[in-house]
Amino acid sequence: MINARKRDAFFSWMSSLTLMQELTALTGVILFLSAIVVGPSLWRMVFFIISVVLGASGVVSFWRKNFSSKLILSEQKPYPKDDTAYRMNKSSFHDVPSSEDEEKKMVVEDPAMQSTIPGETKDNMAEQSSPKSKTFDWDLKEFIESFQSEQHSSDGPRTEFNALTRRILAVIKEVNFAHTVALFWINREKRQLVLENFVSESTVFMTRRRIDLGSDLVSQIAQTGKPQIVNYLNALSQQDMIPYYEAQETVQTFLGVPIFYPGSSQEIPLPVAVLAVDCRESDAYGNETIALMAQFAKMISTLLVSYTSKYDLLLDSELLRSIGRFRESLEQEFTLPVITRALAEETARLIPWDYVAIVLFDEKRKIWTVQYVLNRMNDSYISVLSEVDLQQSFAGNVIQTGVSKIVEDFDALNRPRFYQAERCDSSGSLIGIPLSSITRCYGALIVESKDPRTYSDADVLLVKKIAEIASWALEILNLTEVTNNFVSLDETTSVGTRKAFLERLQEEVQRANDFTTELSLVMLSIDRMNDHIERQGKESFDFVLQNVGRIIRTSIRPYDFVGRFDFNCFMVILINTTSNEASLWAEKIRKNIASNIINIDNKSFSVTCSIGVVGMAPEGGDVELLENVNRVLSRAVEAGGNVVRVY
């Protein structure tokens, strides 16, 4: 027994040696044996000394190792002998993984195997040489929301609400061992059930999104606001009782609960949605299931309040952005084409659309025409400048009544959109919004979708806010035109207005024909207008126009006349002047303008102009003069500018 213990102790001591210590000991033994065998005394002495040194170093390293381990064990405080639970908890909390791979697999060791417990002997401890362990495995993907990628596909609270409700429906399905869980909104105006979301194992679940209210179980809950539970469904009557399957499905239990909007002011509130659950087992649900579903219904109601507020804020912010973009467009250029284009584009941003048309009154032709069209589908639709039948068309009815209208299905309307012979093959829903101010109606905005029942009163209210801004812009534009008709001087350049110039031109042409005198017409255009506006801004270009207008005014005789014919064009009537004399005068003006230095914000620059000159032929007319001078000015611009051309 003693020899066995000594043998075990020897082998235990051998196993405790490190590789370096074993090599040192082996080398010392070999050198010691070599010292015995070697003949010369010098080599024998050298080998003996080296073997002694190696043996001494091995003994010292072994002693240090044992002494340091004993010192560490003596400094450790033992766990309380009577508190096994304390030792277990402390060991568990300190067992922290050290790498990402160890996070997926955690090993909890039993510290009772490493400490002394009363009642246990050293022999029992030796028998339990390896600690017990328990392994927990999980997949971290189970803890990550999967709908985050869906949110990036479409921004806004609508997508977020849809993802959250789908998650809730999935939980309801798992908790109730259901076959299908579906959430339907109730549209009482159109008497429809609108599918919001569903989770189902069925392959025959409905593909359409809307269901008409009828006598089925879901419709009954929508109309009465009371939960319904059917534990034994007849296979023959299933399709009449459950409306969301397109073919017969093997379900035997149905449960539906209403969802109410919190804080309703109605005495008997009406539900806004229905939560439907079915199961393939008979008698699967009871009163306790209804109580559980009531909690889920309250959760969806709370989400509905939150995301309704978010959606309203989103619409308001989008409307404010549309109004801001509209105003920025008008600030850059306040004209009729800009107003109509901005109205159509901002409307297309706010509501669903396939076609957008704007109808206005044409003052020259004295008829109502289509002024602007957006066609997303690029198919057959109304064209620009088409005449509108005011008496028989839908657009004419909106203009005459001044009231917004919604058509849920155009096939049910017994009148055309714009006129009888229109080529509009699509059928769907459309809305008409009048463009009117306090004093008059300027036209109508027509928005159309190929899908029936697309638009609601909320869409009309949203677009009306943009239409009101467009109506006031048309009012201001109309008043500006009326004012200009009674003003003879241009506000920016202090020369004659276009209207005043045309009236004076008719008078002078008539006088030249009556008295057989000469008459010349000069048209002047500033070169590279767009470049100047981009560099200096529109206000700075107005200062350029003022300088050019001043140079022309100071160069003409008192009985000649200068007017601003276009944004950057001036017209000069030279009375009793031939075309050759007019060309000399125009060349002098060109040089004066080119040599004039303009200073704006400590920046100095000059501009050039292109000039066209034309003399009136005998018995000529004002229209002929305008056409000829415009033609010759075009040749001057094409030549590179800063030049005079004579017709």
SVG drawing of the C-alpha trace seen along z (x, -y; Angstrom):
<svg xmlns="http://www.w3.org/2000/svg" viewBox="-77 -117 120 119">
<polyline fill="none" stroke="black" stroke-width="0.4" points="0.0,0.0 2.8,-2.4 4.8,-1.5 1.7,-2.2 1.2,-5.5 4.9,-6.4 4.6,-5.3 1.5,-7.5 3.2,-10.4 6.3,-9.9 4.2,-9.9 2.1,-12.8 5.4,-14.7 6.6,-13.7 3.4,-14.9 3.7,-18.3 7.0,-19.0 7.0,-21.3 8.7,-20.4 11.6,-22.7 12.2,-21.1 12.0,-17.6 14.6,-18.5 16.9,-20.1 16.7,-17.0 17.3,-14.7 20.4,-16.7 21.8,-16.7 21.4,-12.9 23.1,-12.4 26.1,-14.6 26.4,-12.9 26.6,-9.5 29.1,-10.9 31.3,-12.2 31.5,-8.6 32.3,-7.1 34.8,-9.7 38.4,-8.9 40.2,-12.2 39.8,-13.9 39.4,-17.4 36.3,-16.4 35.0,-14.4 35.2,-17.4 33.5,-19.7 30.6,-17.3 30.1,-16.8 29.9,-20.6 27.4,-21.2 25.2,-18.3 25.2,-19.7 24.3,-23.2 21.4,-21.9 20.1,-19.8 20.3,-22.7 18.4,-25.0 15.6,-22.4 15.2,-22.0 15.0,-25.8 12.3,-26.3 10.3,-23.4 10.4,-24.8 9.4,-28.3 6.4,-26.9 5.1,-24.9 5.8,-27.8 3.9,-30.4 0.8,-28.1 0.6,-27.4 0.9,-31.1 -2.0,-31.9 -4.2,-29.2 -3.4,-30.5 -4.4,-34.0 -7.8,-33.0 -10.8,-33.4 -13.0,-30.2 -16.7,-30.4 -19.0,-30.2 -19.3,-26.5 -23.0,-26.7 -24.0,-28.8 -23.9,-26.5 -26.4,-28.8 -24.1,-31.8 -21.2,-29.9 -23.3,-28.7 -24.6,-32.3 -21.2,-33.9 -19.6,-31.3 -22.5,-31.8 -22.2,-35.7 -18.4,-35.6 -18.6,-33.1 -18.4,-35.7 -17.6,-34.6 -14.3,-36.1 -15.1,-36.1 -18.0,-36.4 -18.0,-32.7 -18.4,-32.0 -21.4,-34.3 -23.5,-31.8 -22.5,-28.9 -22.2,-29.6 -21.0,-26.9 -22.1,-27.2 -19.8,-25.2 -20.9,-23.7 -18.6,-25.3 -19.6,-22.8 -17.1,-20.4 -14.3,-22.9 -14.9,-23.7 -15.1,-21.7 -18.7,-21.0 -19.4,-19.6 -20.1,-15.8 -17.9,-15.1 -14.5,-13.3 -11.4,-13.8 -12.1,-10.4 -15.5,-11.5 -13.9,-14.7 -11.4,-12.6 -14.1,-10.5 -15.7,-13.7 -12.6,-14.8 -14.3,-16.7 -16.9,-19.5 -20.4,-19.2 -21.5,-21.6 -24.7,-22.6 -24.8,-24.1 -27.3,-26.7 -27.5,-27.3 -29.5,-30.0 -29.6,-31.9 -29.1,-35.7 -31.2,-36.3 -34.3,-35.3 -33.9,-38.5 -33.6,-40.9 -36.6,-42.5 -37.0,-41.4 -39.2,-44.2 -36.5,-46.8 -35.5,-46.1 -39.1,-46.6 -39.2,-50.1 -36.4,-51.2 -38.4,-50.2 -41.1,-52.8 -40.8,-55.7 -43.5,-57.0 -45.7,-55.8 -47.9,-53.7 -45.2,-51.2 -44.1,-51.1 -47.7,-50.6 -48.2,-47.8 -45.1,-46.0 -46.1,-46.3 -49.6,-45.0 -48.2,-42.1 -46.0,-41.3 -49.0,-41.4 -51.0,-39.2 -48.2,-36.6 -48.1,-36.6 -51.9,-36.1 -51.6,-33.2 -49.0,-31.4 -50.8,-32.0 -54.2,-30.8 -52.8,-28.0 -54.8,-29.7 -55.0,-28.9 -55.6,-32.6 -55.5,-35.9 -56.7,-39.0 -57.2,-42.7 -59.9,-44.6 -60.7,-48.3 -64.3,-49.4 -65.2,-52.0 -68.8,-53.0 -69.1,-55.6 -68.4,-53.0 -69.8,-50.1 -66.6,-48.1 -64.1,-46.1 -60.5,-47.0 -57.8,-44.4 -55.0,-45.9 -52.8,-42.8 -53.0,-39.1 -51.0,-36.0 -52.3,-32.7 -51.4,-29.1 -54.1,-29.0 -53.3,-28.9 -56.8,-30.3 -56.7,-33.5 -58.3,-36.4 -56.2,-38.3 -58.4,-41.4 -58.1,-44.1 -61.8,-45.2 -64.9,-43.3 -68.4,-44.8 -70.3,-44.7 -72.8,-41.8 -74.2,-39.1 -71.0,-37.3 -69.5,-37.1 -66.9,-39.9 -69.6,-42.2 -71.9,-41.5 -69.1,-42.5 -68.5,-45.6 -72.2,-46.6 -73.1,-45.6 -69.7,-46.1 -70.1,-42.9 -67.6,-39.9 -68.6,-36.7 -67.6,-33.2 -68.6,-30.1 -67.2,-26.8 -68.7,-24.4 -68.6,-25.7 -70.6,-23.9 -68.5,-23.2 -71.4,-24.0 -72.0,-27.4 -68.4,-28.4 -68.0,-30.5 -71.1,-32.5 -69.9,-33.1 -66.2,-33.7 -65.6,-36.2 -61.8,-36.1 -61.3,-32.7 -61.7,-32.4 -62.4,-28.7 -63.6,-26.2 -61.1,-25.9 -61.1,-23.3 -61.7,-25.6 -64.2,-24.8 -63.9,-27.6 -64.2,-31.3 -63.6,-34.2 -63.9,-37.9 -63.6,-41.0 -64.2,-44.7 -61.5,-47.4 -62.6,-50.8 -60.9,-54.2 -60.0,-55.4 -61.6,-58.6 -64.6,-58.4 -67.3,-61.1 -70.2,-58.8 -72.5,-57.4 -72.5,-54.0 -69.1,-53.9 -68.8,-52.2 -65.8,-49.9 -63.2,-51.1 -61.7,-47.6 -62.4,-43.9 -59.8,-41.3 -60.7,-37.9 -59.2,-34.5 -60.1,-31.0 -58.8,-27.5 -59.1,-24.1 -60.1,-22.4 -63.7,-22.5 -64.6,-24.1 -61.1,-25.6 -62.0,-29.0 -64.0,-30.2 -64.6,-33.2 -61.0,-33.2 -59.9,-33.5 -62.2,-36.5 -60.7,-38.1 -57.2,-37.6 -58.2,-39.0 -59.7,-42.0 -56.2,-42.9 -54.7,-42.5 -57.6,-44.8 -56.6,-47.5 -53.0,-47.2 -53.9,-47.8 -56.2,-50.7 -53.2,-52.3 -51.0,-51.9 -53.8,-53.3 -53.9,-56.5 -50.1,-56.9 -49.7,-56.3 -52.8,-58.4 -51.1,-61.4 -47.9,-60.6 -49.7,-60.3 -51.5,-63.6 -48.2,-65.3 -46.6,-63.7 -49.4,-65.0 -49.2,-68.5 -45.4,-68.6 -45.7,-67.4 -48.4,-70.0 -46.1,-72.7 -43.2,-71.6 -45.5,-71.7 -46.7,-75.2 -43.0,-76.2 -42.0,-74.8 -45.1,-76.5 -44.1,-79.9 -40.4,-79.4 -41.6,-78.7 -43.7,-81.9 -40.8,-84.0 -38.6,-83.0 -41.2,-83.7 -44.8,-84.8 -46.5,-83.7 -49.5,-81.6 -47.4,-78.6 -45.4,-78.5 -48.6,-78.6 -50.3,-75.7 -47.1,-73.6 -46.5,-74.0 -50.1,-73.2 -50.1,-70.0 -46.7,-68.8 -47.5,-69.5 -50.9,-67.8 -49.2,-64.7 -47.0,-64.7 -49.9,-64.8 -52.4,-62.2 -52.4,-59.1 -52.9,-59.9 -52.6,-58.6 -53.8,-61.8 -53.8,-65.5 -55.4,-68.2 -55.9,-72.0 -58.8,-73.8 -58.6,-77.6 -60.3,-80.3 -58.5,-81.4 -58.9,-85.2 -57.9,-85.4 -60.1,-82.6 -62.8,-83.3 -63.3,-79.6 -62.5,-77.2 -59.4,-75.0 -57.1,-72.4 -54.0,-74.4 -51.8,-71.7 -51.7,-67.9 -49.7,-65.3 -50.1,-61.7 -48.2,-59.1 -49.5,-56.2 -48.5,-57.8 -51.6,-56.5 -54.6,-58.1 -55.9,-61.1 -56.9,-64.7 -54.4,-67.0 -53.4,-70.5 -55.5,-73.4 -58.5,-71.1 -61.8,-73.0 -64.0,-72.0 -67.7,-71.6 -68.9,-73.8 -72.5,-72.5 -72.2,-68.8 -68.8,-67.8 -67.7,-66.9 -65.1,-69.7 -67.7,-72.2 -70.0,-71.2 -67.2,-71.8 -66.5,-75.2 -70.2,-76.3 -71.1,-75.1 -67.8,-76.0 -68.1,-72.9 -65.5,-70.0 -66.8,-66.6 -65.7,-63.0 -66.6,-60.3 -65.9,-56.8 -66.5,-55.0 -66.4,-56.9 -68.4,-54.2 -71.4,-55.2 -71.1,-58.9 -73.3,-59.8 -71.2,-62.7 -67.7,-63.0 -64.7,-64.4 -64.1,-67.4 -66.1,-67.0 -68.1,-64.3 -65.5,-63.3 -62.6,-62.9 -60.3,-59.9 -60.0,-58.8 -60.1,-55.0 -59.4,-54.5 -62.1,-54.1 -61.7,-54.7 -62.2,-57.4 -61.6,-61.1 -62.0,-64.3 -62.7,-67.9 -61.7,-70.9 -62.6,-74.5 -59.9,-77.2 -61.9,-80.1 -61.4,-83.3 -63.9,-85.5 -64.9,-87.3 -64.6,-84.7 -63.8,-81.1 -60.7,-80.7 -61.0,-77.0 -60.8,-73.5 -58.2,-70.9 -59.1,-67.4 -57.2,-64.4 -57.9,-60.9 -56.9,-57.3 -57.5,-54.1 -58.6,-52.4 -62.2,-52.9 -62.9,-54.3 -59.4,-55.8 -60.2,-59.2 -61.8,-60.3 -62.9,-63.6 -59.5,-63.8 -57.8,-63.8 -60.1,-66.6 -59.3,-68.8 -55.6,-68.2 -55.6,-69.3 -58.0,-72.2 -55.3,-73.9 -52.9,-73.9 -55.7,-74.9 -56.5,-77.9 -52.9,-79.2 -53.1,-78.7 -56.4,-80.5 -55.0,-83.5 -52.0,-83.5 -54.3,-83.6 -56.2,-86.4 -53.1,-88.4 -51.9,-87.7 -55.3,-88.8 -55.3,-92.0 -51.7,-92.7 -52.8,-92.5 -55.8,-94.7 -53.5,-97.3 -51.0,-97.2 -53.7,-98.0 -54.2,-101.4 -50.5,-102.1 -48.4,-103.7 -44.9,-103.5 -43.0,-100.4 -42.2,-100.3 -38.6,-99.0 -37.2,-101.0 -39.5,-104.1 -40.1,-103.6 -43.5,-102.9 -45.2,-99.6 -45.9,-97.1 -49.5,-98.1 -48.7,-101.8 -46.0,-101.1 -48.4,-99.2 -51.0,-101.9 -48.4,-104.6 -47.0,-102.4 -50.5,-102.2 -50.9,-106.0 -47.5,-106.7 -47.9,-104.2 -51.3,-105.8 -49.8,-109.3 -46.8,-108.2 -49.2,-106.8 -51.5,-109.8 -48.6,-112.4 -46.3,-110.1 -43.4,-110.5 -40.6,-108.1 -40.8,-105.9 -38.3,-103.4 -38.6,-100.8 -35.6,-99.7 -35.7,-96.6 -32.9,-96.1 -32.1,-92.9 -29.5,-92.5 -27.1,-89.7 -26.6,-86.6 -29.4,-87.6 -29.5,-84.1 -25.8,-84.3 -26.2,-87.7 -29.1,-86.5 -27.2,-83.4 -24.1,-85.5 -25.8,-88.6 -29.4,-87.6 -32.7,-88.9 -32.6,-92.1 -29.2,-93.0 -30.4,-92.4 -33.3,-94.9 -30.5,-97.4 -29.0,-96.6 -32.4,-97.2 -32.6,-100.5 -29.2,-101.6 -30.0,-100.5 -33.4,-102.2 -31.8,-105.4 -29.2,-105.4 -32.0,-105.0 -34.2,-107.7 -31.4,-110.2 -30.6,-109.4 -34.0,-110.0 -35.9,-113.1 -38.9,-114.4 -41.4,-113.2 -39.8,-109.7 -41.1,-106.9 -39.3,-104.0 -41.1,-101.1 -40.3,-97.9 -41.6,-95.2 -40.4,-92.1 -38.4,-91.2 -35.1,-92.2 -36.2,-93.8 -36.8,-97.5 -38.5,-99.0 -37.9,-102.5 -40.1,-104.4 -38.0,-106.9 -40.4,-109.4 -39.5,-110.9 -36.3,-108.8 -35.1,-106.5 -33.7,-103.1 -30.1,-104.2 -30.4,-107.1 -31.9,-104.7 -29.0,-102.2 -26.5,-105.0 -28.4,-106.0 -28.5,-102.3 -24.8,-101.9 -24.2,-104.9 -26.5,-103.3 -24.7,-100.0 -21.4,-101.6 -22.7,-103.7 -24.2,-100.6 -21.1,-98.5 -18.8,-101.2 -21.1,-101.9 -19.6,-100.5 -22.1,-99.1 -21.2,-98.8 -23.2,-96.4 -22.0,-95.3 -18.5,-96.6 -18.4,-94.6 -17.9,-96.3 -19.0,-94.9 -20.5,-95.9 -23.2,-94.4 -23.7,-94.3 -26.8,-94.3 -28.1,-93.1 -30.1,-95.6 -32.4,-95.1 -33.5,-98.0 -36.4,-98.2 -37.9,-101.0 -41.6,-101.2 -42.6,-100.5 -45.1,-102.7 -48.6,-101.9 -47.2,-99.4 -48.8,-98.3 -47.8,-98.0 -48.0,-94.2 -45.7,-94.0 -43.2,-96.3 -43.2,-94.1 -42.7,-90.9 -39.8,-92.4 -38.0,-93.9 -38.3,-90.7 -36.8,-88.7 -33.8,-91.0 -33.1,-91.0 -33.0,-87.2 -30.3,-87.4 -28.3,-89.8 -28.5,-87.4 -27.5,-84.5 -24.4,-86.5 -23.1,-86.4 -24.6,-89.6 -23.2,-93.1 -24.1,-93.9 -26.6,-96.0 -28.6,-94.4 -30.8,-96.3 -33.8,-94.7"/>
</svg>
